[in-house]
Amino acid sequence: MVNINPDPLYCDFNYGYYSKKQFNILLKNNNNKINRPYIYYYNENNDIVQITEVSKNSNLKNFDDVIKLGKLTKFHSANIQPLNLTK
């Protein structure tokens, strides 16, 4: 059975990852476009987390410094500047 969620920002069991090395590539790689390297999703605890990659793969290791952030539930935003996520 397929779960069809009407919310276009909903993601179905995607995992979030963060790599400082990958983030530095995102900062430099704008190809004359508006660069939005600060990418945020909600995790299962409804916290906003910054990610550099999303995958259905639960064990992604494209960069040697990658940190697995767990399951993501919904896209939040992609920004030019970082969000202030202090609580």
C-alpha positions in Angstrom: 0.0 0.0 0.0 1.4 3.4 -1.0 1.1 6.2 1.6 0.1 9.3 -0.3 0.5 12.4 1.8 -1.1 15.6 0.5 1.7 17.8 2.1 4.3 18.5 -0.7 7.0 19.0 1.9 6.5 15.6 3.5 9.3 13.1 3.0 8.8 9.3 3.3 11.5 7.8 5.5 14.5 9.8 4.1 17.6 10.0 6.1 19.5 13.2 6.7 23.3 13.6 6.7 25.7 16.4 7.4 29.3 16.7 6.2 31.4 19.8 6.8 33.5 18.8 3.7 30.3 18.6 1.6 29.0 21.8 3.0 32.2 23.6 2.0 31.7 22.3 -1.6 28.1 23.6 -1.5 29.3 27.1 -0.3 31.7 27.3 -3.3 29.6 25.7 -6.0 27.1 28.3 -7.1 27.6 28.1 -10.9 26.3 31.7 -11.2 23.0 30.9 -9.6 21.5 31.9 -6.3 23.2 29.6 -3.8 21.2 28.3 -0.9 23.7 26.0 0.9 21.8 26.1 4.2 19.3 23.3 3.9 17.0 22.4 6.7 14.5 19.6 7.4 12.4 18.5 10.4 13.5 15.2 12.1 11.3 12.7 13.9 11.4 14.8 17.1 10.2 17.8 15.1 13.5 19.6 15.5 15.0 21.5 12.6 18.3 20.1 11.5 20.8 21.3 8.9 21.6 18.7 6.3 23.9 18.5 3.3 22.4 15.3 1.8 19.1 13.4 1.9 18.9 9.7 0.9 16.7 6.7 1.3 19.9 4.9 2.1 20.2 4.5 5.9 24.0 4.0 5.7 25.4 6.7 3.4 29.1 7.4 3.5 30.0 9.7 0.6 32.3 11.8 2.8 34.6 10.6 5.5 33.3 13.1 8.0 29.6 12.5 7.4 27.3 12.5 10.4 23.9 10.6 10.2 21.1 12.8 11.5 18.4 10.1 11.4 15.1 10.0 9.7 13.6 13.2 8.3 9.9 13.9 8.1 9.5 17.2 6.3 11.4 19.8 4.3 11.8 23.2 6.2 13.8 25.6 3.9 16.9 26.2 1.9 18.5 29.6 2.6 21.3 31.9 1.6 22.1 32.6 5.3 22.1 30.1 8.2 19.1 29.9 10.6 19.6 30.7 14.2 18.6 27.3 15.7 19.6 28.0 19.3 17.0 27.0 21.8 
